[in-house]
Amino acid sequence: MAPLVHSAETQQVSLSNWVRHCHRNGTLAEIVDLALKKKIAPECLKKFCEIGISCLLEDGTKRPCMKDVVAMLEFTLRLQESSEQHEIEKGEEISEDSFSTTDLNVTATTSTSEDNSYRNNTVLSWTPFSEIMDPQPR
């Protein structure tokens, strides 16, 4: 069963359909929570959307396996951390202008086993989601 938002507009009731719609129309910035707009780096959002779109492919054989999804999400987390470090060093803040729809057009991609082995080798040397190791209430 698809995730539903019953209080949303008709077009946005099915989250997966809404993401597909925004992807097709180049309006991915619409799916970003307002509280996150100044916190998430545009390249991180783009990669996250690529992962999501690849998981929504109609042909299930073209969807990434969970191992690959985890590796891609870990890579995206590193992108975000790198962007945050860059912001700290330069004293910059992410602006809403960074989320122009032309910058966020993404395409779903599939990877080969060669790509996966390279990605897996690079990801394994890094501790993913380190905050999970010491969960604190929010």
N, C-alpha and C positions, 0 to 999 in steps of 0.2 A: 504494500500500500504506500502511495506517495505521501510525503509530508504535506499537510494542508494548513492554510491560514484562513480560518472561517470568517474572520472579521475584515479581510482584505477585499479589494476590488475583484470583480470576476476574473480578470486576467491574471491576478496575482494569487489566486486561491491555491493552486498547485505550485509549490516552490520550484520544482524542476521545470515545469512549463514556463514559469516566469523567467527563470534564468536563461532558458533556451530563447525565449522571446527577446530578452534584453541583449543576448549575444548576437542574434540575427540582426537586430536593429542598431547595434553599436551603442547601446545605452547601459553598459555594465555598471557605470557609476551609480545607477539607480538602486542597485542591490546592496550597496555599502551602507551599513548602519551609520547614522549621523555621528554617533559617539566615536566611531572608528575612523572617520574620514581624515582626521588630522594625525592619526596614529599609524595607519597602514601605508606602507610605501607603494606607489603605483605599480612598480615592477613586481612586487609581492602579490598585489591583487591580481595582476595579469596572470601570473603563474598559478595562483590559486584557482582562478576561473578556468584556465586551461585544464587543470586537474579535474575540476567539477564537470566540465563539458565532456571530457574524455570518459568519465564515469557514466554519463548519460547517453552514450552512443546507442542507437537503436539495435545495432548488431552486437550482441553480447560478446562475441569472439574478439571484437576490436577494443573492448574495454580493458583497461589495465587490471592486473591482478592486485590483490590487497597489499602484497609485499611491495609492488612498484608504487602504489598509491602512498604508502607510508614513506618510502624513500623520497618521493616527490614532495610530500608535505614537509619532511625534514629539511630538504633543500630550500623550500620556500621559507621556512622558519629561519634558516641561516641568512637568506636574502634580507629578511626583515631585520634581523639583528645587525647585519652589516650596514643597512641603511640607517638604523638608529645610531650606530656608532659614528657614522659619517655625519649625521645631523649634530651630534654632540661636539665633534671636532670642529665643524664649521659654524656651529651656532645657528643652524637653519631649522626651519619648521616646515613640515609638509603642508602645502596649501591645497585648497579645494581645486584650484586651477590645474593641479597635477593630475586630476582625474578626468581630463578631457576625453570625450568618447572616442576620438581617433586614436589616442594612445592606448586605449583599453580593448581594441578589437583583437580578439584572440581566436585561434583556430585549434580545434582538437587535433592532437597528434598521437600517433602510436609509436612505440619504440621497439627496437629490435633487441634480441638477447645480448648483442654486443654493447648496445647503449646501456642496458640494464646492468651488465656486469661491471662496466666502468662506474656507473652511478652508485651501485651497491658497494664497490670497493672504496669510493671516496666517502660515502656516507657512514660506513662502519667505523671510521676512525674518529668520529665525532659523537658526543653524547647527546642524543636527541631529547627534546622536551625535558631538560634538566629540572624544571620546576615541578615536574610530576614526582620526582624522587623525594621532595620535601613539600608535600601539599600543605598549604596554609589556607584557612578560611578566608573568603573574600568579603 
